[in-house]
Amino acid sequence: MRMKPKHLSLLVLTLLVVAAPFFFPSGFYYRIGALIFINAIAVTGLVILIGYAGQISLGHAGFAGIGAYACALAPEHLGLPPVAAILLGTALSAALAWLVGKPILRLHGYYLGVATLGLGILISMVLSNEAQWTGGPDGIAVPDLGLRGLLRDLGWRIGAGELWYGLAGTVMILGAWLALNLFDSPTGRALRALHGSEVAARTMGIDVARHKLHAFVVSAVYASVSGSLLALMNRLITPDVAGFMHSVQMVTMAVLGGVGSVLGAIFGATILTALPQLLTVFHQYEHMVLGLVMILVMIFLPDGLLPSLMKRLRGRDGE
């Protein structure tokens, strides 16, 4: 019996997450792996928005900022445990995405890009300027998740790097599973139809506005969870998490790996997260090398790294 593509993708992803630590030369790489998984969660949300629904967003880091600061502020001011703060951040991000998405998703092309860019900049400005709440540009401390203490009480001793690697990897796999299931669902087929042509999708009876809004809200939730995990792992968060460059990095990761593919986008997140760590000896030329890599990929592999490579491999197999 042939395995379905989504099951194969999940199996490959799970095997990579489980097998990677056997090749880590030191504990530092657990943290790099966790950071890759956290970025991949946000990028998976962009696959749903850009790859499935065909809607661009240049301000998605704003939702990551909401999730991050919810984990910093909710325990201090509301007395919520960190897990509840994550849920509060996702609820706030979803509500904001729903309220703002209704008017701005009527726009198309670069008008939509500029509108989402403005939303992200606005959130970043609020986080920077409301220093009495957010700590301003210097940032704010984030409470400990408390999971290591709980595991220690149960007799399991685990390092912080290993803990966050396992936790972020599990959340990433769960997010990928949800996105892959959405692809084959009636909602996913509707999103892909409006990506091809909104006019044709509307003619077929698809509620275009509702489906675009749903994709925007779901992708905002992914970004919020990513921001929450980043804040809890670092134990400190600054407004940079909601900044414009973070939004650009998210979109670049998705496009570089292949925005129409969950595995491809995660591959892009892996490259753009790990590559700067490998280029530390060329720190002065880091951005130049990254830019050169992206230019070459867009010229020679326009569908993204992973989809283009898979097409070429299939072409060779067919020869």
ZIWORA-V294999 format. One record per residue. N is the residue number from 1. OMEGA is omega in whole degrees, -180 to 180 (* if undefined). D_CENTER is the distance of its C-alpha to the mean C-alpha in whole Angstrom. Layout:
N;OMEGA;D_CENTER / N;OMEGA;D_CENTER
This chain:
1;-177;33 / 2;-179;30 / 3;178;27 / 4;-179;24 / 5;-178;22 / 6;178;19 / 7;177;21 / 8;179;21 / 9;179;18 / 10;179;17 / 11;179;20 / 12;-179;19 / 13;-180;16 / 14;179;18 / 15;179;20 / 16;180;18 / 17;-178;17 / 18;-173;20 / 19;-174;22 / 20;-178;20 / 21;179;22 / 22;-179;25 / 23;180;25 / 24;179;24 / 25;180;27 / 26;-179;26 / 27;180;24 / 28;-176;22 / 29;173;20 / 30;179;19 / 31;177;17 / 32;178;15 / 33;179;14 / 34;179;13 / 35;176;11 / 36;-178;10 / 37;180;9 / 38;176;7 / 39;-179;5 / 40;178;5 / 41;179;4 / 42;-178;1 / 43;176;3 / 44;175;5 / 45;178;6 / 46;174;7 / 47;179;9 / 48;-176;10 / 49;-175;11 / 50;-175;12 / 51;-180;13 / 52;-171;15 / 53;178;16 / 54;180;16 / 55;-177;15 / 56;174;14 / 57;177;12 / 58;-179;13 / 59;-175;12 / 60;177;9 / 61;177;9 / 62;179;12 / 63;174;10 / 64;177;9 / 65;178;12 / 66;179;14 / 67;-179;12 / 68;-177;13 / 69;173;17 / 70;179;17 / 71;178;17 / 72;-171;20 / 73;-176;22 / 74;178;22 / 75;-177;24 / 76;-173;26 / 77;-179;27 / 78;180;27 / 79;-179;28 / 80;173;25 / 81;-176;23 / 82;-180;20 / 83;177;19 / 84;178;20 / 85;176;19 / 86;180;15 / 87;177;17 / 88;179;18 / 89;179;15 / 90;179;13 / 91;179;17 / 92;179;17 / 93;179;14 / 94;-180;15 / 95;179;18 / 96;179;18 / 97;179;16 / 98;-178;18 / 99;-177;21 / 100;-177;20 / 101;-178;18 / 102;179;22 / 103;-171;24 / 104;180;21 / 105;171;20 / 106;179;24 / 107;-179;23 / 108;173;23 / 109;-175;22 / 110;174;22 / 111;177;23 / 112;179;20 / 113;-180;18 / 114;180;20 / 115;179;20 / 116;175;16 / 117;178;17 / 118;178;19 / 119;180;17 / 120;179;15 / 121;179;18 / 122;179;20 / 123;179;18 / 124;179;18 / 125;179;21 / 126;-179;22 / 127;180;20 / 128;-172;22 / 129;-179;25 / 130;-172;26 / 131;-178;27 / 132;179;29 / 133;-170;26 / 134;-177;23 / 135;178;25 / 136;-177;24 / 137;-179;23 / 138;178;24 / 139;-175;22 / 140;179;22 / 141;-179;22 / 142;-180;20 / 143;178;22 / 144;178;22 / 145;178;21 / 146;-176;24 / 147;180;23 / 148;178;25 / 149;179;28 / 150;179;28 / 151;179;28 / 152;178;30 / 153;179;32 / 154;178;32 / 155;180;33 / 156;178;30 / 157;-176;29 / 158;179;26 / 159;-179;25 / 160;-180;22 / 161;179;20 / 162;180;21 / 163;-177;20 / 164;175;16 / 165;-179;16 / 166;-178;17 / 167;-179;15 / 168;178;12 / 169;178;13 / 170;179;14 / 171;179;11 / 172;179;9 / 173;177;12 / 174;179;13 / 175;178;9 / 176;178;10 / 177;179;14 / 178;-179;13 / 179;179;12 / 180;176;15 / 181;178;17 / 182;-178;16 / 183;-176;17 / 184;-178;20 / 185;175;21 / 186;178;23 / 187;179;21 / 188;178;19 / 189;177;22 / 190;178;22 / 191;-180;19 / 192;177;20 / 193;180;23 / 194;173;22 / 195;179;20 / 196;179;23 / 197;179;26 / 198;180;26 / 199;180;29 / 200;179;30 / 201;179;27 / 202;179;29 / 203;179;32 / 204;176;31 / 205;180;31 / 206;176;27 / 207;-173;26 / 208;-177;24 / 209;-178;23 / 210;-178;22 / 211;176;20 / 212;180;18 / 213;179;18 / 214;179;17 / 215;180;14 / 216;-180;13 / 217;-179;13 / 218;180;11 / 219;177;8 / 220;178;9 / 221;176;10 / 222;-179;6 / 223;-180;5 / 224;178;9 / 225;177;9 / 226;179;6 / 227;179;9 / 228;180;11 / 229;178;11 / 230;-180;11 / 231;-178;14 / 232;179;16 / 233;-177;16 / 234;-177;17 / 235;176;19 / 236;-179;19 / 237;178;17 / 238;180;18 / 239;178;17 / 240;-180;16 / 241;179;12 / 242;-174;13 / 243;-178;14 / 244;-178;15 / 245;177;14 / 246;176;11 / 247;179;10 / 248;178;12 / 249;179;10 / 250;-179;7 / 251;-180;9 / 252;178;11 / 253;-179;9 / 254;-177;9 / 255;-178;12 / 256;-178;14 / 257;-177;13 / 258;-170;14 / 259;178;12 / 260;-175;14 / 261;178;13 / 262;178;11 / 263;179;12 / 264;180;13 / 265;177;9 / 266;176;9 / 267;177;12 / 268;177;11 / 269;179;8 / 270;-177;11 / 271;-175;14 / 272;173;13 / 273;-176;12 / 274;-174;15 / 275;178;17 / 276;178;18 / 277;-180;19 / 278;-177;22 / 279;-178;23 / 280;178;24 / 281;176;27 / 282;-171;27 / 283;-178;25 / 284;-176;27 / 285;-174;26 / 286;-177;22 / 287;178;21 / 288;180;24 / 289;179;23 / 290;179;19 / 291;179;20 / 292;178;23 / 293;-179;21 / 294;179;19 / 295;-179;22 / 296;179;23 / 297;-179;21 / 298;180;21 / 299;-172;25 / 300;180;25 / 301;-171;22 / 302;178;21 / 303;-175;19 / 304;-174;17 / 305;-172;18 / 306;179;17 / 307;-180;19 / 308;178;21 / 309;179;22 / 310;177;23 / 311;-179;25 / 312;178;27 / 313;177;28 / 314;179;29 / 315;178;31 / 316;179;33 / 317;-178;33 / 318;-178;35 / 319;*;37
